[in-house]
Amino acid sequence: MADAAATLARELMAPLHAAEAQINQVLLGKAAEVRLTLVCLLAGGHLLLEDLPGVGKTTLAQALAATFDLSFGRVQFTSDLLPADLIGVSVFDPQTRRFDFHPGPIFTQMLLADEINRGTPKLQSALLEAMAEQQVTVDGSSHRLPEPFIVVATQNPLEQSGTFPLPESQLDRFMFSLNVGYPDERAEKALLAARERRFLLTELKPLLSAERLLQLREAALALHTSPAAIDYAYALIAASRSEPRVRIGLSPRAGIALLRAARSHALLAGRTHVLPEDLQAVFVAVARHRLVLNPDASGDGASIARHLLAQVAIP
């Protein structure tokens, strides 16, 4: 890591860990999921939260935005939501005799795309450009989105009514996919006894700024990644392509995301270089939603990703 980046990272470790602790006070019993969410944020990725309603997906997104002092927008995806409702529209001004662009709710630093799989494929396609290129195009004109721009999408199980599966191209744009899951008994009892989450969210303090977040991202990118770590990442990616239960394995983009996430995980752990355990810690979150399984495959993406971790030797 460059000296300046290393110095900055050391200065920001205390507020970063304080930010993690603050989010854990709101989302009880989910320390591992909160850690991975921060890793995704530091790596500059978008996050997909897949689970049943009511387990804290929206609360997690709101706590992230408040803790990092990010502008926050929430869009409830429905089957009748139009792309213009999300990205904005050009309106003719008779006085100036020109079209003026009126930005939609996507123009925010953190966008919560709630129940994203209830939106139609046309709406999901409109979001894809924003996620991939950090811009939207309306009437042939491109409009840049704020920096940073982070999509946190929630998704309910596909067997629920009124849902559309996300296309593989859009799934690939999410760096991580996480299951929040139910809290353990102790955490859930504490949750039941405590104040409602909506009141706790209003009391959260901004502990890091958007500018500091961008600086931390640069520091993570500067971490040293040895040839052996790159070899291990490639071995995991290659193994996914030869796994019999997998129809389409991990793409080169997934490999890039894996290494970016591993650097961020190392930074959050206070290290200046990537270790094999950093790759192992983030691999399931990177891989589970990207693996396209054969129709008769047993298990799901997460279980197969864990199987690959167990099978691939560390170089």
Steps between C-alpha positions, in 0.01 A plus 500: 500500500629848423616693808232770472223244457633295792510805727146601405370148554652489849339835586158380387508156664355626829198680345450208261481251784274742690274506194488121500412495870223757450336297223522187715303681770210535257522164321541266795665160468626553145865595549624285209244649259581854614872437449440373146275797426780738600743303285268544202470872572880544523546303178266729307244230428123471492326273749211256456319390816290189442263386771149496635332828598554628852852377576674839487605554139360852478628587848852401397493728196367794700761449773778496240386827344465674837837378629690610188299824460381402152196644328238226500214418268254215517296372208239230548515290184162393368376356174353835391810712577639652179866573418420873494369472857848384601747693286305818420345663197555792261222759514448771239522856635292729277683811626849383408366277220723214602477174689622508859598180677327433830707238687330204662568336836797309359707818538619423851813353654331192641193364325290238674329304223242332719364169370691543176363179352147643502607745231456404135799404283474840326538679833789275602673578170474871575679439829773294332661798325514692827664209680749428223598850389382731781288699257155500343401590147179689425408614147854440379665705777709341774479620860761409759389363834640616835831369634492256666199325351396180675198280431377291789226278360271273696347193342231268625499130410392440142223263602310794643232641272570793268875461468728497194841327500791740453695441176852359534651823363348699784581244767862519387502875581437431866834446669345314795185305567417441865229325697420692816307214659328479835698611808595244761283459811699739718510775237131465414395527863714812535339633184152439640587670828667805344351811342373471146771519235346807337564700816859375530569595138416864571765506774788371287793739463705546182843362587663515155432723201455409136839658432664276761327197350650579160843540661464163669413345165824637354693365797345155451592500131861576594535189718762253387365188330765233452521274193406209729176675601418566134571134421260394777229735375539363148489141626166568669360664188624219275358233733154654467514447124577129529254424781250244360200665666577840347386592149671841492793563731644823631599771251822704492295784650427274796874440539565875506223543758649220709840667518354846568291357783797308642705822511220678684467211744874520570478876551215461747711243685786751523736322261707641214485187282247240392504157664321182385249542784394834352406326175327223691302747712342673199482220241149371580354853495666567163410167341160384627282717274727476194508121466244378247410146600384209290124437530552172684781628727476430870561786740514871427766753405614550859545129573688445176726799573582351840570166330746673265677657797539158657629342178748759373839485667683817601805539268 
